[in-house]
């Protein structure tokens, strides 16, 4: 298995594997099965919720973030790419 930037396994990680701990496995192993592309148009912005983010360290308010309800994805122009 190639580790790239991560480097080799530490002693701590080797010890965890010997105890059959799988948390590291979940963090570095994934299989991409599809890509979902959503197109947001100006008229679609009303379908998104917003969430306030508090204030920055300088006291200025942070910009709101948009939230997407996964139950209404079909209301947006979307494309699914099966891999």
N, C-alpha and C positions, 0 to 999 in steps of 0.2 A: 504494500500500500504506500503511495506517495504522500508525503506530509507537506511539501511545499514550504511556505513561509513558517508554518507552525513548528517545524523542526522535529526532532525525535521525541519519543515518549519519555517523560520524566519518571523518576523512581516512584513518585506518588501515583502517577497514572498506572504504572505497571502493577503496583500493589493493589490498586482498585480493581484492575482487571482480574487479578488472581482471586479476588473476593467476589467475582462475577457482577461487579457494579456496572450498570449499563448507561448511566447518565452521560458519560463522555461519548459513547456510541451514538446516542440520540443527537448530540450537538454537532458531530462531524459527518454523519451519514444521512443522506436523504436522496430520494429518487424523484426527479421532476417528471411528472406524467402529462401535464398540460399547462398551457399558458393562457390566461384569460386577459384579453385586451378590452378595456372599457373606454369609450369615447364620451367625454363630458362636454356638452355644448352649453352655451349661455342659458338656454331655456331649462336645462336639466339642473341647474344650481339650486333651484327651489326644492328639489327632492333630497338634497343633502342637509344633514343636521350640522350645527356648529358647536364647538366646545371652547369655552374660554380657558386661557392658559395662565392666568395670574399675571405677575409682574416680573420684569427683569431685575437684576441686581441694582440697576440705576433708577428703579422706580417706574420706568415706562411700562405700560401694559404690553404684553406679548400679543401678537396677532392671533386671531381665532383660527382654530384648525377645523377642517371639514371632516365629517364622519359619514361613512357609507353604510347603510343598512343592507346587509347581504341578502335580505329577503326581497329586495326590489331591484336586484341587478338586471333583471329582464326588461326593466323600463328604460335602460340606457342602451345606446348602440354598442353591441359587444361582438367579439369574435373569440372563438375558442380554437386554439392550436393544439391538436393531439400530438404527443411526441412518441 
